[in-house]
Amino acid sequence: MAKQLLLVRHGKSDWGNLDLKDFDRPLNKRGKENAPEMAERLLNRGIKFDLMVSSPAKRAKSTAKFFAEAYQFEDIQYQDSIYEANTATLLKVVNGLDDSADTVIMFGHNPGFTDFANELSDADIYNIPTAGVVSIRFPFESWKMVSKGTGTLVFFDYPKNSDEI
């Protein structure tokens, strides 16, 4: 069974309170609209996932919760290392995923997520916008096999993309 990784950049965050630590920034109004909209689009594509993994930063957590709600999915695993992660750190997270999960959806941040999508596949994405979703498929049974250039871009979608299904 092939593996599929969905990378979701958190929704648009609120910069209104400059005293907040970056980690604690919430979603703004647009972020709260885009996250459920993108979850809906995934559902419409018929995509299901076995595992949800997220950065524990507030804006990533909130984004993940909108997807969990849309999918009636109970359990989100939070991994501290996804916050501010570079591609090497993200690869470690992916290589450590449970092989019983064939499709994993992961919530995190730029620039790491855009770099990671490009490193894993031939995606050639300039920037994953907020609430953007990248799907990459790997021809492996095990997440441990995933490495640079082993994935194939399945799709890239984001709120302002009008070619949705």
Secondary structure, DSSP 8 states (H G I E B T S, - for coil): --EEEEEEE---B--S-TTS-GGG--B-HHHHHHHHHHHHHHHHTT---SEEEE--SHHHHHHHHHHHHHHT---EEE-GGGTT--HHHHHHHHHTS-TT-SEEEEEE-TTHHHHHHHHHSS---S---TT-EEEEEES-S-GGG--TT--EEEEEE-TT-----
